[in-house]
Amino acid sequence: MADGFVLPPGGGEQVGPGRMGITIKVGTRDGAAVSMFETVIGPGFDVGAHVHRGAEELFFVLEGELDLLAFEPRVRTSGDWQDWESAGGRKVVRGGPGSFMYVPRGCPHAFSNPGPGVARVLFQVTPAGHERYFHQLADYMRSGRLHALAELRSRHDIEQLTAPGRRPAFDGLIGRAAGIQEGHP
């Protein structure tokens, strides 16, 4: 039987240039069946609606607020996912500390930080391995290969439905709190 481990607050592997805002808590390097991350999401950041065909995700808001989506809309549009509505009338929810979002395989989902402060989120992905995406994303950002993000996302089971980016009200603020360069999703 393998031993487990305990991380202190803030412990784990920091990923990205400077403070990209992602701390890997557990993943494939540990022989785990899941990957878990703590992430800092800057004001205005919008991940864009997307789908994972082979992964399930759990999100738990620790601090700040996020607009959260986890349903199949009546109609998938390439515009603003925040306008989507499910066949049953579900709409995007604003969640604060203690809010939880479950995303089964194949379910469209998205999150954005309405600001004005940062949000901290603990999120888990099964099966393990999503940390490879974050490592490669950090490499792409460092080397300026942002033109190839669509290919990177596709390789890591991310089918992008709407464009990632930032909410117009926070233009220029995205990721500042997490140390992400302006203009980079």
Secondary structure, DSSP 8 states (H G I E B T S, - for coil): --------TT-SEEESSS--SEEEEE-GGGT-SSEEEEEEE-TTEE---EE-SS-EEEEEEEES-EEEEES-BSS--SS-GGG-BBTT--B-EEE-TT-EEEE-TT--EEEE--SSS-EEEEEEEESS-THHHHHHHHHHHHHT-GGGHHHHHHHTT-EESS--EE-GGGTTTTTGGGT--TT--
